[in-house]
Amino acid sequence: MIFQPVLSWSQRTSVVTQILIGLVLGAALALAWPEAALKVELLGTLFISALKAVAPILVFVLVIAAISNRSPGQTSHLRPILWLYAIGTLTAAIIGVMASMLFPTTLTLTDAATGMAAPGGITEVLMQVLKNAVDNPVSALMHANYVGILVWAIAIGIALRHGAETTRRAVADLSNGITLIIQGVIRLAPLGIFGLVASTVAATGVEALMGYVQLLLVLLGSMLVVALVVNPLIVWWKIRRNPYPLVLMCLRESGVTAFFTRSSAANIPVNMAIAKRLNLDENTYSVAIPLGATINMAGAAITISVLTLAAAHTLGIVVDISTAILLCVVAAVCACGASGVAGGSLLLIPLACSLFGISNDVAMQVVAIGFIIGVLQDSAETALNSSTDVIFTAAVCISKQEGKD
């Protein structure tokens, strides 16, 4: 009978409030009883696995349904969203470069990272994105290749627009059914966050991060500037009113879950649910949000630029303005391809380091440092990336709805 009051309470309380409670309880358990905290890691693992399992099929079916059932006169507003993604990512790279120059960081380079292969140039990154676009559809779904999933879903959706009405209706019903499954998975977020926080704090503590306090401050400070200054300015430019209610809501509801899952792909269902609750155009957000999880990488641009300039400063390399500008562009372009590269943004650091003639051996040591601070760096990066997807999508949809474009 104890489950009835708990169920009733969970239905009355918002998911965000429950997540915050899970966060506090997880940290408390890790500090008070580390052995038990490590054992509840299964809750977090199951939650992330459930999100990752359902996200590819959710995106695939939603995009097909949105395109196949789209009326001829409807528009999806994708182009202005893509422009915001590009502007946001480039601006984030500029913020990272400026912060690194204002607060230069010296690294201790000792152990090289091994067993990891970094891409050799921007061409290789772009070629990988093109290869992902023409991937086998079954392989794309199995390996969560969202570029391939989007390409196939758009193609099938366009083809089904010429199909029977009953077929399109069946696809729409399937989309609604998967959405209900997603809602059930998201309701389990508090338990997942509890397990993730408890196990992470118990396993790593804070000692491993203390040697990199300044580097972390530059990284996290840059991400906060983008999240709380740059993004609100971009949103204000689109909707011409106070942007902070929208920005803070997205940070709270999307950023918090992304911070702990550390996966933009796993956070796609969360962003989809937020977009639906905001009554955004489904034709737009069903494509824009999964696309943003692939190419909208402001956090990755900051990580690449900050760690690259930290390596340059450590080696005594003087960075002039023209090279800094080039680094901003390279970091932004590399960030857009980060999701298609094993290891994410960190393995693109050697590519950026090559601009300054830094050897691959030294650059991979910087990558190793990135993995050490990844507990916070990767979490904050994912939170910024994922929350920005829904922020920019909402800004464009709202501006269109209110006739401000």
N, C-alpha and C positions, 0 to 999 in steps of 0.2 A: 504493500500500500504506500510505501515511501516514494515510489516512482511517480505517483499521481501529482503530489505537490511540486515535485521537481519539474515534471513535464508542464504543468500549469505555469510555473514561474518562467520557464524557458520560452513559452509562447507569448508571455506578457513583456519580456525583456528583450531589448534589441540585441542583435548579434554582436555589434561593436562593444556594447557593455559587457557581454559575456566573454568576448575575446580579451578585454582588458582584465577581467577577473581571472581568466585562465593564465594570462601573462604574469600577474602578481603571484598567484598560487604556485606557478611553475618555478619562478625565481626563488620563492620562499622555500619550496621543497628542496631545490638544488643546494641552497645554503645550509639548510638544517639537516638534510639527510641525503647526501650525494649518491650513495649506493642505490637508494630507492629511485632517485631522479633518473639515473641511467637506465633503469628498467622500464620507465614509462616512455622511453623513446619510441616504442612500438606505436603509440598513439599518433605521434607526429609523422612517423613513416607511413602509416596507413592512410592518414589524411592527405599527405602530399601525393601518394601513389594514386589515390582515388581521383584527385583533381587532375593529375597528369593523364590518367587513363581516359577520363571522360572529355577533357578539353579538345583533343583532335577531332573526335567524332561530332562534338558539339559545334565546332567551327565549320566542319565540312557540311553538316546538315543544315545549319542556320543560313549559311551563305547560299546554298542551293535553293532553300525555301524562299529566302528574301528575293533572289534574282528571278526565279521561275514564276513567282506570284506577283512580280512588280508590274504595275500598270504602265502603259506606254508613256503617259505624261509625267510620271514620277522622276525625280532626280535624286541622286545619292549624295551629292555634296562632297565627294571624295577629294576632289582636287584641292580645295582650300585647306582640308585637314592635312593632306600631304605636305602642303606648303608650311603649315604650322609645325609639323614634325621636323622638317628640314631646318626651319629657322630656330626652333628650340634646341635641336642637337648642336648646330653650329654655335649658337650663343653659349651653350653649356661648355663647349670646348674653349671658347674665348675666356669665360669665367675661370676655368681651370688653369689656363695659362697665366692669367693676371694674378690669381692667388699664389701660384708657384713663384712668380717673380717678386711678389711682395713679401712672401714668407719662404725663402729658399730653404730646402730641406737636404740634409746630408745623410746618406744611407751608409750602413755598415755592410759592405759586400764581401761575403765569405764563401758560403756554400752555393754551388751552382745548382740550378734546377735541372733534373735529368728526366729522360723518358717522355719529353713533350716536344712536339714539332710545331714551330710557329710558321705562319705563312710567310713567303718570301717577298711579297709585294702587294700593292693595292690590286693589281691585275688578278692575282691569285684569289684574293678575297671576292672580287666581283665575278670571277669565273665560277667560284663555288656557289654563289647566289644563283647564277644562271643554271648551273647543274641541278640545284635544288628545285628550280622552277619546272624542270622537265623530268623530275623523278617519277618512278612508277607510283601510281596512286596508293596501292596497298603498302608499299615501302614507306611512302610519305606519312600515312596514318600510323604505321607501326613505330616509326622513329620520330614522330612529332615534328616533321619537316613542314612548318607552316607556310613557307613559300610555295612548296608543291601542293599542299592541301588547298590553298587559296586559288591557285591556277586551275586545278581540276574542278573545284567547286564552282568557280565562275563559269568555266566551260560547260559543265553539266547543267548549271542553272539556266544559261542562255539557250542550250539545246532543249530543255524541258519547257521553255516558254512556248514552243510550238507543239507541245504534247497535249493530251486530253486534260480537261478540267479536273476529272477525278484523280488523275495522276498528280497534278499540282496540289490538289487538296490533301492527298495522302502524304506528300512530302511535308506540307504545312503541319499536319497532325503529328507526324514523326518529330518535327522540330519542337512542337509544344510538349510532347512526351519527354524528350531529352531535357528540355528546360526544367520540367518538374523534378527529374532526377538530380539535376544540378542544384536546385534549391535545397533538396535533401542533403546533398554533400556539404553545401555551405553551412547548413545548420550544425554540422559537426565541427566547424572551425574552432570553437572554444576548446574542445578536447584536444584537437590537433596542435593548437598553439601551446596549450599546457604542456604536452609531451615534448614539443620542440624546444621550448624555453628551458624546461627543467633539465633535459639531457645536454643541451648546448652549454649552459652555465656550469653544470656539474663537470663536464668533460674538459672545458677550456679555461674556465675562470676568467680572470682579467690579467694574470701575470704575463701571458704570452703577448699581450698587446702593449704593455707598458713601455717597451723599448721603441715603440713607433708612435708615440703620442703626437708629436708634431706632424708627422705625415698623415695620421688619421684626422687631426684637426683641420689640416688644409683640405683633405678630401671631403670630409663631412661638412665643413664650413662652406665649401663651394657648392655642394649639393643642396644645402639649406638656402643659400642665396638664390639658386635656380628655382627651388620649390616655392619660396616665400616672397621673392621679388620679381624674378624674370617671368615665371609662368603667370602670376597675377597680372603683370603688365601686358602680356600677350593676350590674356583673356579679356582684360579691360578694352584693349584695342578692338576686339571682335564684338563684344556685347555692350560696350559703352555704359557700364554701371559697375558698382562695387563687385569685384571678382572674388573676394575672399570667402563669402559663404560657399560658393561652388568649389573653390580650390581646397579649402580646409575640410569640407565634407569628403571630397575625393581622397585627400591624404589620410583622413581618419578611416574611411571604409575600404579603400583600395590599398593605400600605402601600408597600413598596419599588417594586413594579411600577406602582402608581397614581401614585407621585411622579414617575416619569419619563414615563409615558404621558399624564398630566395629563387623564385622561378617566375618569369613573366608569363610563360606558357601556362603554368599551373594557376596563375591569377586571372587568366582570360574569363573563366566563368564568373568570377567575382565582379569584374568590370562589366560583363554582359548584364548581370543582375542590376547593377547600379544604373546603367544606361536605360534599361527597361523601366525601372522605377522613376527615372527622370522624364519618362515619356518621350525619349528621343526617337528619331526616325529609324525604324528597324532596318530599312534598306541601307542606311548609312552605317550605323554602329556594328551591324553584323559582319561587315567587311573591314571597317576602319580599325576596330579594336584588335582583332587578330593580326592585321597588317602592322599596327603600331607595336605589337609585341615582337615583331620581327625587325622593324627598321627604325622605330622611335627610341633612340638610345642615348638620352642626355647624360645619364649616369655613367654609361660606358665611355662617352667622350671625355668626361671629367677624369675618370680613372686613367685612361690612356695618356692624356696630356700631363696630368700631375706627376705620375710615376716616371714618365719619360724625362720631364724637366728635373725631377729629383735626381735621376741618374746623371744627367748632364751637369748639374751643379756639383754632385759628388766628385765627378771626374775633372772639375775645373773648366768645363767648356763654356765659353761665353756665347750666349744666345742673342742674336740681333733681332731687330723688329721684323725683318722680312722672313727670317727663318721661323720666328714665332707665329707669324700669320700662316705660313705654310703648314706648320704643325697643327694649327686650329683646323684647317681644311682636311688634312690627313686624318686627324683624330675623329672628325665628324664622319668622314667617308668610311673609315674603318669600323666605327661604332655601328653604323648601319648594317655592316656585314658580320657583326660579332656573334649573332645568334646562330650563324651557319658554321662557326668555327669551334672545334672542341676546346673547351676551356674558357669560352666567352671572351670578354674584353681583355683579360690578362695576357692571353697569348698573342694579342695584337700589339703589345708593347714593344717587342723586338723590331717590328716593322717601323714603328714611329722612331725608335732609337736609331735606326739606320740613317735617319735624316742628319744626325750629328756624328756619324761615323763611329758609333758605339758598337763594339763587337757583339756578336750573338751570345758569347759566353757570359759577358757582363750583363747583357740585357736579360738573359734567362735567370740570373741571380735576382734581378729586380722582380721578375715574375714570381720567384720563390717567396720574396717578401710580400708580394701581393696575396699569395695564398695564406701566409701567416696572419695577415690582418683581415683576411677575407670574411671572418666571422662578422665584422661590422661593415667593412667596405662593400662586400657583395650584397649584404642585406639592404644597406642604404641605397646602393645603386639600383637594385631591383625595385625598391619602393618608389624611387623617383621615376624610373622608366615606366613602370606599370600605371602609377597614378596619373602620370602625364598623358597616357593614352586616352583615358576617359575624360580628363580635363579638356583637352583640345577637341575631342569629338563633341563633347557637350557644348563647348563654346561656339563651334561652327553651327551646330544644329539649332541652338538657341538664337543665334544671330539671324539665321534664315527664317525661323519661326516668327521672330519679332520684326522682320523686314529691315534689319540694320546692315544688310549687305547689298 
